[in-house]
Amino acid sequence: MTFISIDFEASCLPYHGRSFPIEVGIACAGEAARSWLIRPHDDWAGWDWTGEAQSLHGLTRERLERDGLPAEHVIAELTAAIGTSRLVADSYLDAVWLTTLADAARTDSPAEIVHIEEVIDRLGADDAEIARAQVRVNACSFVRHRAGGDAQWLAEFIAALEAIVAEREPAGGPPLFNWAAPRPALWPIGIAA
């Protein structure tokens, strides 16, 4: 199964107030991530911003005003980059921020976002396999709490988990009986029934 991972950074988390997307990143395993800074849209005037969020992602309002791209530009490039691929995220909030971005651009969301839980369930991965994939990916260096780095981490996590699941023995382990092997005689030779 092939997915493009997506991640957003936002002005704050929703429990701190009304948040808007400030950066979006996408990635595929083994490829460089791509990200866009988003200039705050007029629709988001008066929405919330927290120092806590800013200390995590390190992006200031001033930088977004200076270097961010308009919502319409970001959603157009994002849509072209996604194409017909499926999106996967590790937070349900990413779907909210994608919709917020698309609404500001006066367009539909370019794709539905599948949560990582669905991918894990489809793979049939257990807790030990998930932990092994996390350890494998955490050994790599990604810029965390930035959209591109977080999207890259998720893409590499999925690839690692797929590889780990592919390495396991078939369900149930080796067969209990080898039906193709010659069967021993049920009665010793020379004994009459």
C-alpha atoms as an extended CHARMM CRD file, in Angstrom:
* protein
*
       193  EXT
         1         1  MET       CA              0.0000000000        0.0000000000        0.0000000000  PROA      1               0.0000000000
         2         2  THR       CA              1.4400000000        3.3830000000       -0.9960000000  PROA      2               0.0000000000
         3         3  PHE       CA              0.7130000000        6.5350000000        0.9230000000  PROA      3               0.0000000000
         4         4  ILE       CA              2.0270000000       10.0550000000        1.1090000000  PROA      4               0.0000000000
         5         5  SER       CA              2.3760000000       11.1170000000        4.7080000000  PROA      5               0.0000000000
         6         6  ILE       CA              1.1840000000       14.5870000000        5.6540000000  PROA      6               0.0000000000
         7         7  ASP       CA              1.7550000000       16.7450000000        8.7080000000  PROA      7               0.0000000000
         8         8  PHE       CA              0.7250000000       20.2220000000        9.7660000000  PROA      8               0.0000000000
         9         9  GLU       CA              2.1100000000       22.6900000000       12.2540000000  PROA      9               0.0000000000
        10        10  ALA       CA             -0.4760000000       25.0770000000       13.6360000000  PROA      10              0.0000000000
        11        11  SER       CA             -0.8930000000       28.3290000000       15.5240000000  PROA      11              0.0000000000
        12        12  CYS       CA             -1.9840000000       26.4000000000       18.6130000000  PROA      12              0.0000000000
        13        13  LEU       CA             -3.6910000000       23.1930000000       19.6060000000  PROA      13              0.0000000000
        14        14  PRO       CA             -7.4950000000       23.3670000000       19.5600000000  PROA      14              0.0000000000
        15        15  TYR       CA             -7.8230000000       23.0930000000       23.3340000000  PROA      15              0.0000000000
        16        16  HSD       CA             -5.9910000000       26.4540000000       23.5210000000  PROA      16              0.0000000000
        17        17  GLY       CA             -8.4050000000       28.0790000000       21.0930000000  PROA      17              0.0000000000
        18        18  ARG       CA             -9.2070000000       28.2970000000       17.4180000000  PROA      18              0.0000000000
        19        19  SER       CA             -6.1290000000       27.2120000000       15.4890000000  PROA      19              0.0000000000
        20        20  PHE       CA             -5.0330000000       27.6150000000       11.8950000000  PROA      20              0.0000000000
        21        21  PRO       CA             -2.3700000000       25.8280000000        9.8190000000  PROA      21              0.0000000000
        22        22  ILE       CA              0.9910000000       27.5620000000        9.5010000000  PROA      22              0.0000000000
        23        23  GLU       CA              3.0360000000       24.8640000000        7.7400000000  PROA      23              0.0000000000
        24        24  VAL       CA              2.2490000000       21.6810000000        5.8260000000  PROA      24              0.0000000000
        25        25  GLY       CA              4.6760000000       18.9460000000        4.8520000000  PROA      25              0.0000000000
        26        26  ILE       CA              4.4080000000       15.7590000000        2.8030000000  PROA      26              0.0000000000
        27        27  ALA       CA              6.7900000000       12.8550000000        2.3240000000  PROA      27              0.0000000000
        28        28  CYS       CA              7.2590000000        9.4000000000        0.8340000000  PROA      28              0.0000000000
        29        29  ALA       CA              9.7040000000        6.8910000000        2.2980000000  PROA      29              0.0000000000
        30        30  GLY       CA             13.1810000000        7.1890000000        0.8470000000  PROA      30              0.0000000000
        31        31  GLU       CA             12.5180000000       10.6000000000       -0.6900000000  PROA      31              0.0000000000
        32        32  ALA       CA             13.0530000000       14.1480000000        0.5300000000  PROA      32              0.0000000000
        33        33  ALA       CA             10.1120000000       15.7740000000        2.2590000000  PROA      33              0.0000000000
        34        34  ARG       CA              8.4500000000       18.8580000000        0.8440000000  PROA      34              0.0000000000
        35        35  SER       CA              6.9260000000       21.6090000000        2.9640000000  PROA      35              0.0000000000
        36        36  TRP       CA              5.2540000000       24.9820000000        2.6360000000  PROA      36              0.0000000000
        37        37  LEU       CA              5.0010000000       27.8560000000        5.0970000000  PROA      37              0.0000000000
        38        38  ILE       CA              1.4840000000       29.2710000000        5.0640000000  PROA      38              0.0000000000
        39        39  ARG       CA              0.8360000000       33.0020000000        5.3270000000  PROA      39              0.0000000000
        40        40  PRO       CA             -2.0290000000       33.6090000000        7.7780000000  PROA      40              0.0000000000
        41        41  HSD       CA             -5.2250000000       34.1290000000        5.7770000000  PROA      41              0.0000000000
        42        42  ASP       CA             -7.6140000000       37.0160000000        6.4280000000  PROA      42              0.0000000000
        43        43  ASP       CA            -10.2730000000       34.4250000000        7.3470000000  PROA      43              0.0000000000
        44        44  TRP       CA             -8.1210000000       33.5020000000       10.3560000000  PROA      44              0.0000000000
        45        45  ALA       CA             -7.8440000000       37.0440000000       11.7560000000  PROA      45              0.0000000000
        46        46  GLY       CA             -8.4670000000       36.9120000000       15.4860000000  PROA      46              0.0000000000
        47        47  TRP       CA             -7.8200000000       33.1700000000       15.7100000000  PROA      47              0.0000000000
        48        48  ASP       CA             -5.5100000000       32.0110000000       18.4620000000  PROA      48              0.0000000000
        49        49  TRP       CA             -1.7230000000       31.7880000000       18.6520000000  PROA      49              0.0000000000
        50        50  THR       CA              0.1870000000       30.3870000000       21.6120000000  PROA      50              0.0000000000
        51        51  GLY       CA              3.7580000000       30.7640000000       22.7360000000  PROA      51              0.0000000000
        52        52  GLU       CA              3.7310000000       27.0540000000       23.5750000000  PROA      52              0.0000000000
        53        53  ALA       CA              3.1200000000       26.1100000000       19.9290000000  PROA      53              0.0000000000
        54        54  GLN       CA              5.6590000000       28.6720000000       18.7410000000  PROA      54              0.0000000000
        55        55  SER       CA              8.2970000000       27.2550000000       21.0930000000  PROA      55              0.0000000000
        56        56  LEU       CA              7.7200000000       23.7780000000       19.5850000000  PROA      56              0.0000000000
        57        57  HSD       CA              7.8620000000       24.6390000000       15.8790000000  PROA      57              0.0000000000
        58        58  GLY       CA              9.9870000000       27.7820000000       16.1690000000  PROA      58              0.0000000000
        59        59  LEU       CA              7.9290000000       29.7180000000       13.6170000000  PROA      59              0.0000000000
        60        60  THR       CA              6.9040000000       33.3040000000       14.3450000000  PROA      60              0.0000000000
        61        61  ARG       CA              3.9840000000       35.2560000000       12.9280000000  PROA      61              0.0000000000
        62        62  GLU       CA              6.5000000000       37.6800000000       11.4240000000  PROA      62              0.0000000000
        63        63  ARG       CA              8.2660000000       34.8840000000        9.5540000000  PROA      63              0.0000000000
        64        64  LEU       CA              4.9560000000       33.5410000000        8.2410000000  PROA      64              0.0000000000
        65        65  GLU       CA              3.9450000000       37.0140000000        7.0320000000  PROA      65              0.0000000000
        66        66  ARG       CA              7.3430000000       37.4450000000        5.3540000000  PROA      66              0.0000000000
        67        67  ASP       CA              8.0450000000       33.9390000000        3.9870000000  PROA      67              0.0000000000
        68        68  GLY       CA              4.6670000000       32.2040000000        3.9890000000  PROA      68              0.0000000000
        69        69  LEU       CA              2.7450000000       31.5640000000        0.7910000000  PROA      69              0.0000000000
        70        70  PRO       CA             -0.9450000000       32.3990000000        0.3040000000  PROA      70              0.0000000000
        71        71  ALA       CA             -3.3850000000       29.5910000000        1.1340000000  PROA      71              0.0000000000
        72        72  GLU       CA             -4.4860000000       29.4070000000       -2.5160000000  PROA      72              0.0000000000
        73        73  HSD       CA             -0.9020000000       28.8820000000       -3.6790000000  PROA      73              0.0000000000
        74        74  VAL       CA             -0.1460000000       26.2520000000       -1.0200000000  PROA      74              0.0000000000
        75        75  ILE       CA             -3.3090000000       24.2250000000       -1.6700000000  PROA      75              0.0000000000
        76        76  ALA       CA             -2.7230000000       24.3240000000       -5.4530000000  PROA      76              0.0000000000
        77        77  GLU       CA              0.8610000000       23.0400000000       -5.1220000000  PROA      77              0.0000000000
        78        78  LEU       CA             -0.1540000000       20.5080000000       -2.4760000000  PROA      78              0.0000000000
        79        79  THR       CA             -2.9500000000       19.1800000000       -4.6920000000  PROA      79              0.0000000000
        80        80  ALA       CA             -0.5570000000       18.8160000000       -7.6390000000  PROA      80              0.0000000000
        81        81  ALA       CA              2.0520000000       17.0620000000       -5.4740000000  PROA      81              0.0000000000
        82        82  ILE       CA             -0.4800000000       14.6180000000       -4.0130000000  PROA      82              0.0000000000
        83        83  GLY       CA             -2.0830000000       13.6950000000       -7.3230000000  PROA      83              0.0000000000
        84        84  THR       CA             -4.2320000000       10.6120000000       -6.7860000000  PROA      84              0.0000000000
        85        85  SER       CA             -2.2020000000        9.2780000000       -3.8510000000  PROA      85              0.0000000000
        86        86  ARG       CA             -3.7370000000        8.5220000000       -0.4890000000  PROA      86              0.0000000000
        87        87  LEU       CA             -2.7190000000       10.6250000000        2.4980000000  PROA      87              0.0000000000
        88        88  VAL       CA             -1.8710000000        9.3060000000        5.9490000000  PROA      88              0.0000000000
        89        89  ALA       CA             -1.3440000000       11.2770000000        9.1640000000  PROA      89              0.0000000000
        90        90  ASP       CA             -0.6270000000       10.4650000000       12.7730000000  PROA      90              0.0000000000
        91        91  SER       CA             -3.0880000000       13.0190000000       14.1600000000  PROA      91              0.0000000000
        92        92  TYR       CA             -6.7750000000       13.4430000000       13.4570000000  PROA      92              0.0000000000
        93        93  LEU       CA             -6.1670000000       17.2030000000       13.6600000000  PROA      93              0.0000000000
        94        94  ASP       CA             -4.2730000000       17.1320000000       10.3610000000  PROA      94              0.0000000000
        95        95  ALA       CA             -7.5890000000       16.5450000000        8.5500000000  PROA      95              0.0000000000
        96        96  VAL       CA             -9.0700000000       19.5790000000       10.3300000000  PROA      96              0.0000000000
        97        97  TRP       CA             -6.1410000000       21.7780000000        9.3090000000  PROA      97              0.0000000000
        98        98  LEU       CA             -6.2690000000       20.5200000000        5.7070000000  PROA      98              0.0000000000
        99        99  THR       CA             -9.9460000000       21.4750000000        5.5730000000  PROA      99              0.0000000000
       100       100  THR       CA             -9.1770000000       24.8670000000        7.1590000000  PROA      100             0.0000000000
       101       101  LEU       CA             -6.5190000000       25.4990000000        4.5060000000  PROA      101             0.0000000000
       102       102  ALA       CA             -8.8020000000       24.3960000000        1.6570000000  PROA      102             0.0000000000
       103       103  ASP       CA            -11.6960000000       26.5050000000        2.9800000000  PROA      103             0.0000000000
       104       104  ALA       CA             -9.4740000000       29.6050000000        3.0440000000  PROA      104             0.0000000000
       105       105  ALA       CA             -8.4930000000       28.8760000000       -0.5720000000  PROA      105             0.0000000000
       106       106  ARG       CA            -12.2000000000       28.4480000000       -1.4430000000  PROA      106             0.0000000000
       107       107  THR       CA            -11.6980000000       24.9100000000       -2.7090000000  PROA      107             0.0000000000
       108       108  ASP       CA            -12.2370000000       21.3210000000       -1.6180000000  PROA      108             0.0000000000
       109       109  SER       CA             -9.6520000000       19.3240000000        0.3000000000  PROA      109             0.0000000000
       110       110  PRO       CA             -7.4120000000       17.5750000000       -2.2440000000  PROA      110             0.0000000000
       111       111  ALA       CA             -7.7140000000       14.1590000000       -0.5790000000  PROA      111             0.0000000000
       112       112  GLU       CA             -9.0580000000       12.3130000000        2.4180000000  PROA      112             0.0000000000
       113       113  ILE       CA             -6.5570000000       11.6710000000        5.1910000000  PROA      113             0.0000000000
       114       114  VAL       CA             -6.3260000000        8.1480000000        6.5940000000  PROA      114             0.0000000000
       115       115  HSD       CA             -5.1320000000        7.8780000000       10.1890000000  PROA      115             0.0000000000
       116       116  ILE       CA             -2.0170000000        5.7840000000       10.8720000000  PROA      116             0.0000000000
       117       117  GLU       CA             -4.1290000000        3.4160000000       13.0060000000  PROA      117             0.0000000000
       118       118  GLU       CA             -5.8600000000        2.2180000000        9.8380000000  PROA      118             0.0000000000
       119       119  VAL       CA             -2.5190000000        1.4530000000        8.1790000000  PROA      119             0.0000000000
       120       120  ILE       CA             -1.3100000000       -0.4190000000       11.2720000000  PROA      120             0.0000000000
       121       121  ASP       CA             -4.5530000000       -2.4270000000       11.3720000000  PROA      121             0.0000000000
       122       122  ARG       CA             -4.2860000000       -3.3060000000        7.6630000000  PROA      122             0.0000000000
       123       123  LEU       CA             -0.7410000000       -4.5310000000        8.2080000000  PROA      123             0.0000000000
       124       124  GLY       CA             -1.8220000000       -6.5660000000       11.2210000000  PROA      124             0.0000000000
       125       125  ALA       CA              1.1470000000       -5.2300000000       13.1940000000  PROA      125             0.0000000000
       126       126  ASP       CA              1.3710000000       -6.0340000000       16.8810000000  PROA      126             0.0000000000
       127       127  ASP       CA              2.7250000000       -3.8140000000       19.6710000000  PROA      127             0.0000000000
       128       128  ALA       CA              6.2120000000       -5.3440000000       19.5270000000  PROA      128             0.0000000000
       129       129  GLU       CA              6.4550000000       -4.7450000000       15.7560000000  PROA      129             0.0000000000
       130       130  ILE       CA              5.2530000000       -1.1640000000       16.1710000000  PROA      130             0.0000000000
       131       131  ALA       CA              7.8670000000       -0.5680000000       18.8820000000  PROA      131             0.0000000000
       132       132  ARG       CA             10.6200000000       -2.0630000000       16.6760000000  PROA      132             0.0000000000
       133       133  ALA       CA              9.6310000000        0.2310000000       13.8060000000  PROA      133             0.0000000000
       134       134  GLN       CA              9.6720000000        3.2530000000       16.1200000000  PROA      134             0.0000000000
       135       135  VAL       CA             13.1320000000        2.3730000000       17.4350000000  PROA      135             0.0000000000
       136       136  ARG       CA             14.3960000000        1.8900000000       13.8670000000  PROA      136             0.0000000000
       137       137  VAL       CA             13.0570000000        5.2560000000       12.6950000000  PROA      137             0.0000000000
       138       138  ASN       CA             14.0100000000        7.1540000000       15.8470000000  PROA      138             0.0000000000
       139       139  ALA       CA             17.6300000000        6.1700000000       15.1410000000  PROA      139             0.0000000000
       140       140  CYS       CA             17.4510000000        8.4600000000       12.1000000000  PROA      140             0.0000000000
       141       141  SER       CA             17.6480000000       12.2200000000       12.4660000000  PROA      141             0.0000000000
       142       142  PHE       CA             14.5960000000       14.1720000000       11.4200000000  PROA      142             0.0000000000
       143       143  VAL       CA             13.7610000000       17.7560000000       12.3170000000  PROA      143             0.0000000000
       144       144  ARG       CA             10.8270000000       17.1920000000       14.6590000000  PROA      144             0.0000000000
       145       145  HSD       CA              7.9590000000       19.6210000000       15.2000000000  PROA      145             0.0000000000
       146       146  ARG       CA              8.3650000000       20.9120000000       11.6730000000  PROA      146             0.0000000000
       147       147  ALA       CA              5.8920000000       19.6680000000        9.0800000000  PROA      147             0.0000000000
       148       148  GLY       CA              8.4240000000       18.2590000000        6.6090000000  PROA      148             0.0000000000
       149       149  GLY       CA             10.4430000000       16.4210000000        9.2490000000  PROA      149             0.0000000000
       150       150  ASP       CA              7.3700000000       15.0000000000       10.9590000000  PROA      150             0.0000000000
       151       151  ALA       CA              5.9170000000       13.8620000000        7.6140000000  PROA      151             0.0000000000
       152       152  GLN       CA              9.2600000000       12.2270000000        6.7510000000  PROA      152             0.0000000000
       153       153  TRP       CA              9.3450000000       10.4470000000       10.1350000000  PROA      153             0.0000000000
       154       154  LEU       CA              5.8590000000        9.0290000000        9.5170000000  PROA      154             0.0000000000
       155       155  ALA       CA              6.7050000000        7.8980000000        5.9660000000  PROA      155             0.0000000000
       156       156  GLU       CA              9.8340000000        6.1100000000        7.2010000000  PROA      156             0.0000000000
       157       157  PHE       CA              7.8960000000        4.5870000000       10.1230000000  PROA      157             0.0000000000
       158       158  ILE       CA              5.3590000000        3.0760000000        7.7160000000  PROA      158             0.0000000000
       159       159  ALA       CA              8.1530000000        1.6980000000        5.5050000000  PROA      159             0.0000000000
       160       160  ALA       CA              9.9380000000        0.2180000000        8.5420000000  PROA      160             0.0000000000
       161       161  LEU       CA              6.7250000000       -1.3350000000        9.8390000000  PROA      161             0.0000000000
       162       162  GLU       CA              5.9270000000       -2.8450000000        6.4240000000  PROA      162             0.0000000000
       163       163  ALA       CA              9.4240000000       -4.3830000000        6.3140000000  PROA      163             0.0000000000
       164       164  ILE       CA              9.1350000000       -5.7830000000        9.8440000000  PROA      164             0.0000000000
       165       165  VAL       CA              5.7190000000       -7.3040000000        9.1410000000  PROA      165             0.0000000000
       166       166  ALA       CA              7.0290000000       -8.8390000000        5.8980000000  PROA      166             0.0000000000
       167       167  GLU       CA              9.8610000000      -10.5440000000        7.8370000000  PROA      167             0.0000000000
       168       168  ARG       CA              7.5620000000      -12.4470000000       10.1820000000  PROA      168             0.0000000000
       169       169  GLU       CA              6.6790000000      -16.1170000000        9.7520000000  PROA      169             0.0000000000
       170       170  PRO       CA              3.3470000000      -16.8770000000        8.1370000000  PROA      170             0.0000000000
       171       171  ALA       CA              0.4050000000      -16.7310000000       10.5290000000  PROA      171             0.0000000000
       172       172  GLY       CA              0.4020000000      -19.6650000000       12.9110000000  PROA      172             0.0000000000
       173       173  GLY       CA              4.0840000000      -20.4950000000       12.4160000000  PROA      173             0.0000000000
       174       174  PRO       CA              5.2620000000      -23.7450000000       10.8320000000  PROA      174             0.0000000000
       175       175  PRO       CA              2.6130000000      -26.3970000000       10.1150000000  PROA      175             0.0000000000
       176       176  LEU       CA              1.8410000000      -28.8650000000       12.8990000000  PROA      176             0.0000000000
       177       177  PHE       CA              1.7820000000      -31.8150000000       10.4990000000  PROA      177             0.0000000000
       178       178  ASN       CA              3.7380000000      -32.4600000000        7.3510000000  PROA      178             0.0000000000
       179       179  TRP       CA              1.0420000000      -34.1600000000        5.3030000000  PROA      179             0.0000000000
       180       180  ALA       CA              3.3600000000      -34.6390000000        2.3330000000  PROA      180             0.0000000000
       181       181  ALA       CA              5.7860000000      -36.8540000000        4.3110000000  PROA      181             0.0000000000
       182       182  PRO       CA              5.3700000000      -40.6450000000        4.1010000000  PROA      182             0.0000000000
       183       183  ARG       CA              3.1270000000      -41.9170000000        6.8690000000  PROA      183             0.0000000000
       184       184  PRO       CA              4.3660000000      -44.6370000000        9.2030000000  PROA      184             0.0000000000
       185       185  ALA       CA              2.4940000000      -47.9460000000        9.2770000000  PROA      185             0.0000000000
       186       186  LEU       CA             -0.2230000000      -47.9310000000       11.9110000000  PROA      186             0.0000000000
       187       187  TRP       CA              0.3150000000      -51.5710000000       12.9040000000  PROA      187             0.0000000000
       188       188  PRO       CA              3.6440000000      -53.2970000000       13.3120000000  PROA      188             0.0000000000
       189       189  ILE       CA              4.3300000000      -55.7690000000       10.5180000000  PROA      189             0.0000000000
       190       190  GLY       CA              3.3110000000      -59.3180000000       11.3180000000  PROA      190             0.0000000000
       191       191  ILE       CA              0.4930000000      -58.5420000000       13.7290000000  PROA      191             0.0000000000
       192       192  ALA       CA             -2.9010000000      -59.5680000000       12.4760000000  PROA      192             0.0000000000
       193       193  ALA       CA             -5.8660000000      -57.5770000000       13.3960000000  PROA      193             0.0000000000
